[in-house]
Amino acid sequence: MDNLWIYALGLTAQGLFSARMLVQWLRSEKERKVVNPTLFWALSLAASLLFFLYGWLREDFALMLGQVIGYYVYIWNLNAKGVWGRLGSWRRPVLFLLALVPVAALARMAFDWPTVSATLFHNDAIPRWLLIFGSAGQLIFSLRFLYQALYSARRGESLLPAGFWTISLIGAVIILTYGILRHDPVVILAQSFGLITYVRNLMLLRKERSA
């Protein structure tokens, strides 16, 4: 029964991740070019919080790692979209609380490191080689957002360039393989859907360049 609600949490998070891709995909198809809607980043932020908790409950370091980098990039992109500026006097406290969440979680882990280390890095359900493989996939997948943030910062606006989708595709293949080896239906379902949107966005960008 416990596993059911944990999987429900993971599916909710992945549902939000999938919703962001669906929103971006449908908007792009409508405009016949790759677009970057604000809702994409808002859904990403909410999903990231839930999926970090899912990774914790699943005692899966690879899944937790994948959320840390992207989380702060989501916050940055929402700022670039002008979302936080609309909060007025609430802007600073809201940003402070959002920024504090991963820090508090990591601090909690450090406080009880022997137990956390035994749980996350010496988990009999995840062989060491598989943990390294999954972590590498999550790291690559997360670096797409670091690439996106640097690319966007240089141009002064939030953008989704071709490199973002290419890195997404590579990372997704690795994570999908990891999910299959881990028998994790949440990861398998999410990455299978993601592959379609990554390929489609690359196709749309190619058409834009050839037009």
Secondary structure, 3 states (H helix, E strand, C coil): CHHHHHHHHHHHHHHHHHHHHHHHHHHHHHHCCCCCCHHHHHHHHHHHHHHHHHHHHCCCHHHHHHHHHHHHHHHHHHHHCCCHHHHHHHHHHHHHHHHHHHHHHHHHHHHCHHHHHHHHHCCCCCCHHHHHHHHHHHHHHHHHHHHHHHHHHHHCCCCCCHHHHHHHHHHHHHHHHHHHHHCCHHHHHHHHHHHHHHHHHHHHHHHHHHC
